[in-house]
Amino acid sequence: MTAELVRGQNHPVSQSRVEIRVSAGTPVLALASLADEQGRFSGNGILAHPGARSLPGVESPGELADRHTFAVDLDEVAADVHRLGVLLVLPPGGPVRFGAVPASYVAVADPEGAELAGYTLTGLDAETAVVALELYRRQGAWKVRAVGQGYAEGLGALLTDGGLPALAAAELAAAALGTIPRTAGADATLATMPTLVGDLRAPQTPAQAPAPTPEPPDPVPVSGHPYAGAPGPGDTPTAPPTISYAHPRRRRTSNEPPEPAPRPAAPQEPGQAPRPVAGDASGWSMDERLYNQVWGMFEDLARTVAAYRSAVEFADSRMDRELDEALSDPRHRLGGSGNAARDTARARRDELVAQAQAVLDRDLAQLIAEAEVVEPALPAAYARWDNPVWHGHRTPEESPLALRLGDLHLPERPDLRIPMLSRLPLERGLWIDNGRTGSEAAMTMDTDRLRRAAMDMAVALAVRLLAVHPADRFSVHVIDAAGAGSASLAPLVRSGVLAEPPAAGAHGVTQTLAGLTRRVDLVQMALRAGAPEDLPPDVDTADQLLIVHDFPHGFDDRAVTQLRYLADEGAAVGVHLLMVADRDEASAYGPLLDPLWRSLMRLSPVPDNHLADPWVHHAWTFEPDLPPQGSRVLDQALDRVAEARRTTRP
């Protein structure tokens, strides 16, 4: 039975030798691309085209036609190739865009001819080149994913988006398109190249996909734009926003040695899904592998739920259209034919939803199995407070790659929690909202309990930050002008890890902000002068964390300006901001504080679905990670920090 995929959906490929079949509504050029785990092109031999048809593991078609077949042997694909893409390109002299021709169909079939999965490329408009689908490695096995990512500027823009320099992309596109046989009715001369490659003097961006980012972005505020648009008049709903398929990757310099290969997946029984292995992603260290694996799980969950929701929307829209047609037909108004038509439409809808649910359940089961092996293997910086790793944790000698802020989950499977990891050093400050208007859960809580929960969360984050960094790497300052957070701050005060006692009153606010502002100014000047070693001896070179509680109590206009300055300029020189505040109460300052709030990442001390993933913008429910009730793990971590500081001080 063929799996009918929708954009973003994946399906396992159980055989190593397969065929990829393309059926287009017009003659197209069909190419195959080879990319790394991040979807980036590098080096030679990345594109199979009529002039260079064979690459390790793939044989591409050799002419312009409306039907193509690729021969693929996945066992022969090079080990450093993680994605094999199928590209469709309109020839010069033919149709000017994919939106003007019938939708193409791409399928993966076994050597005997049975189709394993198929995908119809709908929703295209101005595109002249498109990534139809891709075969990709996942935990030692191969899968096929429906992509449908198009580029209006043509093949050159597609290659540029994959990491090739503009000139190299233009040359490769010209080589591929220049080999189209003239008998096919296409004149691929250099005079026609600007139509296909685009203007190299102008930035080239894909028609649907956002530009790739060098690092996985943090979750962003919910944009309000749904994944899929309203259904159109045909069988297919309006195309959803294109997913960015850029995986997290490590920034590396040219003189670094190659990163170690991921750990191989454990052997599994034939026909079974591969057994998950902790740390099977790419990375320079185990921590980095686990970090990339968590982001891969995050992305996989976003995609599989997006595919499920899109399939359900499609089924609902088709049922509504069929019901409207049945009711508008006079022949169905008498007798039982109208009821039969309605029953048939509903049965078709239920069948489509059942198929989508089966695929979702399969993918969720695999992700749950992966989470069960990944979560216990996480280092302290990534682990929950109830993870046993904290019992044997010691102050490390090196700083971690990222920090766990909490957990994220979707309503389709609330028990499948994805760690929310933020790269270090924190490029954005954090704002923990202790206001009751932030979410439905907050509105049901008593104000005092909510404010205590927000401050407890801030202290837990501060303790985690201290515990997973080398001794004396972080200095923590606290502004608690009214003293309302003293109960939550007691562990920090008792352990003696604070740089100074919590600042109280207007004078304490002024003194603390002035000291941190001076540090930012001096470090900036030293860096600009190229002499960071010439800082005054009283400047603390450790990173600084400022916790501000109950803002804006105790702040005057000058203090507010200094706080904004720290938020804007501090992160670049090691001064990080963690605010605990009610935005409604702070609104008395008017638009003056809007830039401050926009620069901070909002978190909630209670479950709240205000965050969106950077791929399809699902609304994810965020839950903070707090120590278990009655646990002493926080005190024990602080005791180790204090002891490490005593032993390292001269």
Summary of the structure (lengths in Angstrom):
residues: 650
radius of gyration: 28.1
end to end distance: 71.4
largest distance: 95.1
contacts: 2141
relative contact order: 0.09
helix: 37%
strand: 23%
